[in-house]
């Protein structure tokens, strides 16, 4: 999962998870991404789709584009 530097710094400060761990270990990458997604869903008062959008951006235009992209990709499965 893609994790930006702001989150990488926060994960290291709060949990000791380094950027190297995230970029070189698939399991740590997925754990970090899952943590961030859950954090964003919680921040969006439990709204799954708002949490997904916030994972990418809180700017409404970019958030909605990302939500649409994730939704469209989910239809393939």
VEXTI-295861 format. One line per field, with one value per residue: residue number from 1; residue in three letters; x, z, y of N, C-alpha, C in turn. Coordinates in Angstrom, 2 decimals, decimal comma, m for minus. Each point is the difference from the previous one (the first is absolute). Layout:
N
n: [NUM;...]
res: [ALA;...]
nu: [X;...]
nw: [Z;...]
nv: [Y;...]
cau: [X;...]
caw: [Z;...]
cav: [Y;...]
cu: [X;...]
cw: [Z;...]
cv: [Y;...]
// end
This chain:
77
n: [1;2;3;4;5;6;7;8;9;10;11;12;13;14;15;16;17;18;19;20;21;22;23;24;25;26;27;28;29;30;31;32;33;34;35;36;37;38;39;40;41;42;43;44;45;46;47;48;49;50;51;52;53;54;55;56;57;58;59;60;61;62;63;64;65;66;67;68;69;70;71;72;73;74;75;76;77]
res: [UNK;UNK;UNK;UNK;UNK;UNK;UNK;UNK;UNK;UNK;UNK;UNK;UNK;UNK;UNK;UNK;UNK;UNK;UNK;UNK;UNK;UNK;UNK;UNK;UNK;UNK;UNK;UNK;UNK;UNK;UNK;UNK;UNK;UNK;UNK;UNK;UNK;UNK;UNK;UNK;UNK;UNK;UNK;UNK;UNK;UNK;UNK;UNK;UNK;UNK;UNK;UNK;UNK;UNK;UNK;UNK;UNK;UNK;UNK;UNK;UNK;UNK;UNK;UNK;UNK;UNK;UNK;UNK;UNK;UNK;UNK;UNK;UNK;UNK;UNK;UNK;UNK]
nu: [0,85;m0,49;1,11;m0,57;0,89;m1,10;m0,67;1,01;0,10;m1,30;0,07;1,08;m0,50;m1,14;0,54;0,97;m1,00;1,12;0,42;1,17;m0,54;m0,57;1,14;0,57;m1,08;m0,49;0,29;1,14;0,17;m0,47;0,76;1,00;m0,21;m0,15;1,07;0,64;m0,40;0,26;1,15;0,10;m0,37;0,75;0,96;m0,50;0,02;0,92;0,06;m0,28;m0,92;m0,45;0,11;m0,54;m0,89;m0,16;0,03;m0,65;m1,09;0,15;0,69;m1,20;0,57;1,15;m0,65;m0,87;1,03;0,64;m1,05;m0,20;1,29;m0,01;m1,10;0,43;1,14;m0,79;m0,57;1,30;m0,27]
nw: [0,00;m0,59;0,61;0,26;m0,17;m0,05;m0,63;m0,84;0,07;m0,17;m0,94;m0,44;0,11;m0,48;m1,00;m0,39;m0,84;m0,54;m0,75;0,43;1,19;m0,20;m0,46;0,96;0,73;m0,87;0,98;0,23;m1,30;m0,02;1,04;m0,51;m1,20;0,59;0,74;m1,05;m0,74;1,01;0,14;m1,32;0,03;1,06;m0,64;m0,89;1,32;m0,40;m0,77;m0,52;m0,84;1,00;0,76;m0,99;m0,16;1,32;m0,24;m1,05;0,31;0,74;m1,08;0,07;m0,89;0,66;1,11;m0,67;m0,64;1,16;0,66;m1,05;0,02;1,33;m0,05;m1,05;0,66;1,02;m1,01;m0,18;1,30]
nv: [m1,18;1,04;0,42;1,17;0,96;0,74;m0,97;m0,10;1,31;0,08;m0,95;0,63;1,22;m0,49;m0,71;0,82;0,18;m0,44;1,02;m0,43;m0,15;1,18;0,50;m0,71;0,17;m0,86;m0,85;0,65;m0,06;m1,23;m0,32;0,70;m0,51;m1,18;0,29;0,52;m1,01;m0,82;0,64;m0,03;m1,27;m0,22;0,68;m0,85;m0,16;m0,88;1,07;m1,20;0,51;0,74;m1,09;m0,69;0,96;0,03;m1,30;0,46;0,69;1,07;0,30;0,60;0,76;m0,02;0,29;0,76;0,53;0,01;0,50;0,77;0,28;0,10;0,72;0,68;0,05;0,34;0,62;m0,01;0,02]
cau: [m0,85;0,77;m0,05;0,79;1,03;m0,61;m0,42;1,20;0,57;m0,92;0,09;1,27;m0,05;m0,98;0,05;1,33;m0,01;0,82;m0,30;0,64;m0,87;m1,19;0,31;0,68;m0,71;m1,39;m0,91;m0,01;m0,68;m1,44;m0,42;0,00;m1,11;m1,25;m0,11;m0,34;m1,37;m0,90;0,08;m0,77;m1,41;m0,41;m0,04;m1,17;m1,19;m0,38;m0,35;1,03;0,43;0,72;1,31;0,79;0,37;0,97;1,28;0,70;0,03;m1,18;m0,49;m1,19;0,15;0,89;m0,65;m1,08;0,61;0,59;m1,12;m0,55;0,98;m0,04;m1,30;0,02;0,88;m0,65;m1,02;0,65;0,16]
caw: [0,00;m0,09;1,25;m0,19;1,01;1,24;0,74;0,36;1,19;1,11;0,38;0,69;1,30;0,91;0,10;m0,31;m1,33;m0,84;m1,43;m0,60;0,27;m0,84;m1,43;m0,33;0,55;m0,44;1,15;0,70;m0,88;0,11;1,36;0,07;m0,82;0,69;1,15;m0,50;m0,50;1,16;0,63;m0,82;0,13;1,31;m0,07;m0,83;0,75;m0,41;m1,42;m0,74;m1,22;0,36;0,48;m1,19;m0,64;0,85;m0,11;m1,13;0,11;0,59;m0,97;m0,55;m1,40;m0,07;0,79;m0,79;m1,12;0,54;0,36;m1,24;m0,54;0,83;m0,23;m1,33;0,07;0,81;m0,81;m0,78;0,81]
cav: [1,18;1,24;0,75;1,23;0,25;0,48;m1,19;m0,78;0,65;m0,22;m1,41;m0,21;0,68;m0,61;m1,46;m0,51;m0,61;0,88;0,05;m1,18;m1,15;0,12;m0,13;m1,26;m1,15;0,08;m0,11;1,29;0,96;m0,25;0,38;1,46;0,47;m0,34;0,90;1,33;m0,05;m0,06;1,32;0,95;m0,36;0,49;1,47;0,35;m0,46;m1,34;m0,09;m0,72;0,68;1,22;m0,45;m0,35;1,26;0,70;m0,72;0,62;1,47;0,64;0,98;m0,66;m0,42;m1,16;m1,04;m0,62;m0,73;m1,23;m0,88;m0,56;m0,95;m1,21;m0,64;m0,61;m1,18;m1,03;m0,67;m1,06;m1,22]
cu: [0,88;m0,21;0,89;0,94;m0,56;m0,43;1,19;0,64;m0,87;0,07;1,30;m0,04;m0,90;0,20;1,37;0,08;0,72;m0,46;0,60;m0,86;m1,21;0,33;0,62;m0,70;m1,49;m0,98;m0,08;m0,70;m1,52;m0,53;m0,11;m1,18;m1,34;m0,23;m0,46;m1,45;m1,00;m0,03;m0,86;m1,50;m0,54;m0,14;m1,20;m1,29;m0,52;m0,38;1,15;0,51;0,69;1,39;0,91;0,48;1,05;1,35;0,85;0,16;m1,26;m0,54;m1,17;0,15;0,83;m0,57;m1,05;0,54;0,57;m1,09;m0,57;0,94;m0,01;m1,31;m0,02;0,87;m0,65;m1,04;0,57;0,06;m1,31]
cw: [0,00;1,27;m0,14;1,18;1,31;0,86;0,41;1,26;1,23;0,50;0,75;1,40;1,00;0,24;m0,29;m1,35;m0,95;m1,45;m0,71;0,22;m0,94;m1,47;m0,37;0,52;m0,31;1,17;0,77;m0,83;0,12;1,38;0,13;m0,79;0,65;1,20;m0,46;m0,50;1,16;0,71;m0,77;0,04;1,34;0,00;m0,80;0,64;m0,49;m1,46;m0,77;m1,18;0,29;0,52;m1,15;m0,69;0,79;0,00;m1,08;0,19;0,69;m0,89;m0,74;m1,43;m0,10;0,77;m0,83;m1,20;0,48;0,39;m1,25;m0,59;0,79;m0,24;m1,35;m0,02;0,80;m0,80;m0,84;0,76;0,44]
cv: [1,23;0,82;1,22;0,24;0,52;m1,18;m0,84;0,57;m0,25;m1,44;m0,28;0,61;m0,73;m1,49;m0,60;m0,71;0,95;m0,04;m1,21;m1,24;0,01;m0,27;m1,34;m1,25;0,15;m0,04;1,31;1,06;m0,15;0,38;1,51;0,57;m0,27;0,90;1,38;0,03;m0,03;1,35;1,00;m0,31;0,49;1,52;0,50;m0,50;m1,34;m0,15;m0,66;0,81;1,32;m0,35;m0,38;1,27;0,75;m0,69;0,65;1,50;0,50;1,11;m0,65;m0,52;m1,28;m1,18;m0,72;m0,77;m1,34;m1,00;m0,66;m1,04;m1,31;m0,76;m0,72;m1,25;m1,12;m0,77;m1,13;m1,31;m0,58]
// end
